[in-house]
Amino acid sequence: MESTTMSVATFNVLAPCYRRLDELSTKVPAAEESRVVQGNFGRRPRPRESQFRDLWSARCSEMCAFVKADIFDVVCLQEFWFDEDYVAKFSDCFAKDYELFSAQRTGGKADGLVTMLRRGKFNVEHMQKLEFKDAGNRVALLLCARLADMGSLLIIVNTHLTFPHHEHDRILRQSQISKLVDFIDGFVDRHGLENVPVIIGGDMNGDHADPVCAHLRANCFVNSFVQVTGLEDVETHLNHRNERVFVDHIWYRKHIYGSPISGRLETDSSGSDDELRDTHLVPRDFIVKPQSEDLQPWVDDFQLSDHRLVSITFEVEAELPRDQS
């Protein structure tokens, strides 16, 4: 066996088009206040951060520094704003160190997903986007990447499921997770990747006991954070109902089909160098940012986002190539 480590982070960055300034005690710039009031016909305004370039630009810079303070190999972002200037600012910060892959939500929504892979760590062999095609206009982004130092393949999925406002949404979310698992398994089957580990990172808008998470467990996925910490109630999100909930998850699945299968991507050429190796993920360590003194509670003075960043470091173990074993 040979091994390496790989860190995976998930972070909902709170898109400026959704951030209501009064919800996070942010003052509307004085020069803009009268314009906003007039635009709301004299009603007390509830402006969005996206209306004020200075505000969203400053928070974007702070968010970039917050993420870059630690070295992550994979970063799954949700609620990424697809405003042209925001994208450019974000890319200027990260493009040197990461390859960036994105999937905007359907239905004209201004936000979506960005997955960042550290340059030199991976060679991306396939990217596929899933559109759930439902009232939630949600999407998922799948990357199949080969670890540069080991040659092992991994499947990395980023998603953000619908918030459960009411019973219809709760039913919708169960449909979404079912579609997502079917999407992953369909990709695995088409490309003969039955022994390739799968990682799902994202905002599931449900805690560990939620039916969405139960569906993942029923399909052989393991919550890596729960496995490492033994905690099922860490508060990673302060939602608009002022509820403090555990919704930001990193799930992983080894392989579930028994013996390893030596397949290859359809886009691959031929040759023994492309043969798949039996690869396993073992979660070893975690980061929650910002971290409260005893980890679990929400950090009240954190206003960069309404989510905390969660990261897991995996040990990746693979059998040596046949000519070395």
C-alpha positions as CSV (number, residue, x, y, z in Angstrom):
1,M,0.0,0.0,0.0
2,E,1.0,3.6,-0.5
3,S,-0.8,6.6,1.0
4,T,-1.1,10.4,0.9
5,T,-3.3,12.9,2.6
6,M,-6.1,15.1,1.1
7,S,-8.1,17.9,2.8
8,V,-11.6,18.6,1.7
9,A,-13.5,21.7,2.8
10,T,-17.1,22.8,2.3
11,F,-18.3,26.4,2.9
12,N,-21.6,28.2,2.0
13,V,-20.3,31.7,1.4
14,L,-23.8,33.5,1.6
15,A,-24.3,35.1,-1.8
16,P,-24.6,38.9,-1.7
17,C,-27.8,38.7,-3.6
18,Y,-29.4,36.9,-0.6
19,R,-27.7,38.6,2.3
20,R,-30.1,41.0,3.9
21,L,-28.1,43.7,5.5
22,D,-30.3,44.1,8.6
23,E,-30.1,40.4,9.3
24,L,-26.4,40.6,10.1
25,S,-26.5,44.1,11.7
26,T,-24.9,45.7,8.7
27,K,-25.6,49.4,8.2
28,V,-26.7,50.7,4.8
29,P,-24.3,53.3,3.6
30,A,-25.7,56.8,4.4
31,A,-25.4,58.0,0.9
32,E,-27.6,55.1,-0.3
33,E,-30.2,55.0,2.4
34,S,-32.6,57.7,1.0
35,R,-32.4,56.0,-2.5
36,V,-33.3,52.6,-1.0
37,V,-36.2,54.1,1.0
38,Q,-37.6,55.9,-2.0
39,G,-37.4,52.7,-4.0
40,N,-39.4,50.9,-1.4
41,F,-42.1,53.6,-1.4
42,G,-41.2,54.9,2.0
43,R,-41.3,51.5,3.7
44,R,-38.4,50.4,6.0
45,P,-35.9,49.0,3.6
46,R,-34.4,45.5,3.7
47,P,-31.7,45.9,1.1
48,R,-29.4,43.2,-0.1
49,E,-25.7,43.4,0.0
50,S,-25.5,43.0,-3.7
51,Q,-26.8,46.6,-4.1
52,F,-23.6,48.0,-2.6
53,R,-20.4,47.2,-4.3
54,D,-18.2,48.4,-1.4
55,L,-19.9,46.1,1.0
56,W,-19.9,42.9,-1.1
57,S,-16.4,43.6,-2.4
58,A,-15.0,44.0,1.1
59,R,-16.7,40.8,2.4
60,C,-15.5,38.9,-0.7
61,S,-11.9,39.9,0.2
62,E,-12.4,38.8,3.8
63,M,-13.9,35.5,2.7
64,C,-11.0,34.8,0.3
65,A,-8.5,35.5,3.1
66,F,-10.5,33.3,5.5
67,V,-10.4,30.3,3.1
68,K,-6.8,30.8,2.2
69,A,-5.6,30.9,5.8
70,D,-5.5,27.1,5.7
71,I,-4.3,24.9,2.9
72,F,-7.1,22.8,1.5
73,D,-6.8,20.5,-1.4
74,V,-10.5,20.6,-2.3
75,V,-12.9,23.4,-1.6
76,C,-16.6,23.0,-2.2
77,L,-18.4,26.4,-2.2
78,Q,-22.1,27.0,-2.2
79,E,-24.2,30.1,-2.8
80,F,-21.4,31.5,-5.0
81,W,-22.6,34.7,-6.7
82,F,-22.2,34.7,-10.5
83,D,-22.0,38.4,-10.8
84,E,-19.2,39.2,-13.4
85,D,-17.2,41.5,-11.1
86,Y,-17.6,39.1,-8.1
87,V,-16.3,36.2,-10.2
88,A,-13.4,38.2,-11.4
89,K,-12.4,39.3,-7.9
90,F,-12.7,35.7,-6.6
91,S,-10.7,34.3,-9.6
92,D,-7.9,36.9,-9.1
93,C,-7.5,35.6,-5.6
94,F,-7.6,31.8,-6.2
95,A,-6.8,31.0,-9.8
96,K,-3.1,30.9,-9.3
97,D,-3.3,28.1,-6.7
98,Y,-6.6,26.3,-7.8
99,E,-8.4,25.1,-10.8
100,L,-12.0,26.4,-10.5
101,F,-15.1,24.6,-11.8
102,S,-18.6,26.0,-11.5
103,A,-22.2,25.2,-11.9
104,Q,-24.8,28.0,-11.8
105,R,-28.3,27.2,-10.6
106,T,-31.1,27.0,-13.2
107,G,-34.2,29.1,-13.5
108,G,-32.3,32.4,-13.7
109,K,-30.9,32.1,-10.1
110,A,-27.8,34.2,-9.6
111,D,-25.9,31.8,-7.4
112,G,-24.5,28.3,-7.6
113,L,-21.6,26.1,-6.9
114,V,-17.8,26.4,-7.3
115,T,-15.4,23.5,-6.6
116,M,-11.7,24.3,-6.4
117,L,-9.0,21.7,-6.8
118,R,-5.4,22.6,-5.7
119,R,-3.1,22.8,-8.7
120,G,-0.5,20.1,-8.9
121,K,-2.6,17.8,-6.6
122,F,-5.1,16.5,-9.2
123,N,-5.6,15.9,-12.9
124,V,-9.2,16.3,-13.7
125,E,-10.4,13.7,-16.2
126,H,-14.2,14.4,-16.3
127,M,-16.7,17.1,-15.2
128,Q,-20.4,16.6,-15.2
129,K,-23.3,18.9,-14.0
130,L,-26.6,17.6,-12.6
131,E,-29.7,19.8,-13.0
132,F,-32.4,18.6,-10.6
133,K,-35.0,20.1,-12.9
134,D,-37.4,20.9,-10.1
135,A,-38.9,23.9,-8.3
136,G,-35.8,24.4,-6.3
137,N,-33.6,25.0,-9.3
138,R,-30.7,23.2,-7.6
139,V,-27.7,21.7,-9.2
140,A,-24.8,19.4,-8.4
141,L,-21.2,19.3,-9.8
142,L,-19.3,16.1,-10.2
143,L,-15.5,16.0,-10.9
144,C,-13.6,12.8,-11.5
145,A,-10.0,13.5,-10.7
146,R,-6.7,11.6,-10.5
147,L,-4.3,12.2,-7.6
148,A,-1.1,13.4,-9.3
149,D,1.2,11.7,-6.8
150,M,-0.5,8.3,-6.6
151,G,-2.5,8.0,-9.8
152,S,-5.7,7.0,-7.9
153,L,-9.0,8.2,-9.1
154,L,-11.6,10.0,-6.9
155,I,-15.1,11.3,-7.5
156,I,-15.8,14.6,-5.9
157,V,-19.4,16.0,-5.8
158,N,-20.5,19.4,-4.6
159,T,-24.2,20.3,-4.0
160,H,-26.6,22.5,-2.1
161,L,-30.1,21.1,-1.4
162,T,-33.4,23.1,-1.0
163,F,-34.2,24.6,2.4
164,P,-37.1,22.8,4.1
165,H,-39.6,25.6,4.4
166,H,-42.6,23.4,4.4
167,E,-43.8,19.8,3.6
168,H,-43.5,20.3,-0.1
169,D,-39.8,21.2,0.3
170,R,-39.2,18.3,2.5
171,I,-40.5,16.0,-0.2
172,L,-38.5,17.9,-2.8
173,R,-35.3,17.4,-0.8
174,Q,-35.8,13.6,-0.7
175,S,-36.3,13.6,-4.4
176,Q,-33.1,15.7,-4.8
177,I,-30.9,13.3,-2.8
178,S,-32.4,10.3,-4.6
179,K,-31.5,11.9,-8.0
180,L,-28.1,12.8,-6.7
181,V,-27.2,9.2,-5.6
182,D,-28.6,7.9,-8.9
183,F,-26.6,10.4,-10.8
184,I,-23.4,9.3,-9.1
185,D,-24.1,5.6,-9.5
186,G,-25.0,6.1,-13.1
187,F,-21.6,7.9,-13.7
188,V,-19.8,5.1,-11.9
189,D,-21.6,2.4,-13.9
190,R,-21.1,4.0,-17.3
191,H,-17.4,4.5,-16.7
192,G,-16.6,1.3,-14.9
193,L,-15.5,3.0,-11.7
194,E,-17.0,0.7,-9.1
195,N,-14.0,0.7,-6.9
196,V,-13.4,4.5,-7.0
197,P,-14.1,6.4,-3.7
198,V,-16.8,9.1,-3.8
199,I,-16.9,12.3,-1.7
200,I,-20.0,14.5,-1.4
201,G,-19.4,18.0,0.1
202,G,-22.1,20.6,0.6
203,D,-24.9,22.3,2.3
204,M,-27.6,19.6,2.7
205,N,-30.0,21.9,4.7
206,G,-30.6,19.0,7.1
207,D,-28.9,17.6,10.1
208,H,-27.4,14.1,10.6
209,A,-30.8,12.7,11.5
210,D,-32.6,14.2,8.5
211,P,-34.2,11.9,5.9
212,V,-31.7,13.2,3.3
213,C,-28.8,12.1,5.4
214,A,-30.5,8.8,6.2
215,H,-30.8,8.2,2.4
216,L,-27.0,8.7,2.1
217,R,-26.3,6.3,4.9
218,A,-28.6,3.7,3.3
219,N,-26.5,4.0,0.1
220,C,-23.2,3.2,2.0
221,F,-22.1,6.8,2.5
222,V,-20.5,7.7,5.8
223,N,-20.5,11.2,7.4
224,S,-16.8,11.8,7.8
225,F,-17.2,14.6,10.4
226,V,-19.4,12.4,12.6
227,Q,-17.0,9.5,12.2
228,V,-14.0,11.6,13.3
229,T,-15.6,13.6,16.1
230,G,-18.4,11.4,17.3
231,L,-20.6,14.6,17.3
232,E,-23.9,14.8,15.5
233,D,-25.1,18.3,16.6
234,V,-22.3,20.8,15.8
235,E,-23.9,24.1,14.8
236,T,-22.6,25.0,11.4
237,H,-25.4,27.3,10.2
238,L,-27.4,30.1,11.8
239,N,-30.5,30.1,9.5
240,H,-33.1,32.8,8.8
241,R,-35.3,31.3,11.5
242,N,-32.5,31.9,14.0
243,E,-32.1,28.2,14.3
244,R,-28.6,26.8,14.9
245,V,-28.2,23.6,12.9
246,F,-25.7,21.1,11.5
247,V,-26.2,21.2,7.7
248,D,-22.7,21.4,6.2
249,H,-21.5,17.9,5.6
250,I,-18.7,15.9,3.9
251,W,-19.8,12.4,3.1
252,Y,-17.7,9.6,1.6
253,R,-18.1,6.2,0.2
254,K,-15.4,3.6,-0.3
255,H,-16.5,1.1,-2.9
256,I,-19.6,-0.9,-2.4
257,Y,-19.5,-3.6,-5.0
258,G,-17.2,-6.1,-3.4
259,S,-14.0,-6.9,-5.3
260,P,-12.2,-4.1,-7.2
261,I,-12.9,-3.8,-10.9
262,S,-10.2,-2.6,-13.3
263,G,-12.1,-0.2,-15.4
264,R,-11.2,3.1,-17.0
265,L,-12.9,6.3,-18.2
266,E,-14.4,6.1,-21.6
267,T,-12.2,9.1,-22.6
268,D,-9.0,7.2,-21.6
269,S,-6.8,5.6,-24.1
270,S,-5.6,2.1,-23.4
271,G,-2.7,0.7,-21.4
272,S,-1.9,-0.5,-18.0
273,D,-1.1,3.0,-16.7
274,D,-4.8,3.7,-16.7
275,E,-5.8,0.7,-14.7
276,L,-7.7,1.5,-11.6
277,R,-6.3,0.8,-8.2
278,D,-8.1,-0.3,-5.2
279,T,-8.3,2.9,-3.2
280,H,-9.7,3.7,0.3
281,L,-10.4,6.9,2.2
282,V,-9.9,7.1,5.9
283,P,-10.9,10.4,7.6
284,R,-8.2,11.4,10.1
285,D,-8.7,15.0,11.2
286,F,-11.1,18.0,11.0
287,I,-11.3,21.8,11.0
288,V,-14.4,23.9,11.8
289,K,-13.9,27.6,11.2
290,P,-14.4,29.7,13.2
291,Q,-14.0,27.2,16.1
292,S,-15.7,27.9,19.4
293,E,-14.1,26.9,22.6
294,D,-15.9,23.6,22.8
295,L,-16.5,23.3,19.1
296,Q,-20.2,22.7,19.0
297,P,-21.9,26.1,19.5
298,W,-22.3,28.7,16.7
299,V,-19.9,31.6,17.0
300,D,-22.1,34.6,17.7
301,D,-19.7,37.3,16.5
302,F,-19.0,35.6,13.1
303,Q,-20.6,37.7,10.4
304,L,-18.6,36.7,7.3
305,S,-21.3,34.1,6.4
306,D,-24.2,32.5,8.1
307,H,-22.3,29.2,7.8
308,R,-19.1,27.9,9.2
309,L,-16.4,26.2,7.1
310,V,-16.0,22.5,7.7
311,S,-13.0,20.5,6.6
312,I,-11.9,16.9,6.8
313,T,-8.4,15.5,6.1
314,F,-8.5,12.1,4.6
315,E,-5.7,9.5,4.4
316,V,-5.9,8.1,0.9
317,E,-4.6,4.5,0.7
318,A,-4.1,2.6,-2.5
319,E,-2.6,-0.7,-3.5
320,L,0.8,-0.5,-5.2
321,P,0.8,-0.9,-9.0
322,R,1.2,-4.6,-9.9
323,D,4.8,-4.1,-11.1
324,Q,5.6,-2.7,-7.6
325,S,3.6,-5.1,-5.4
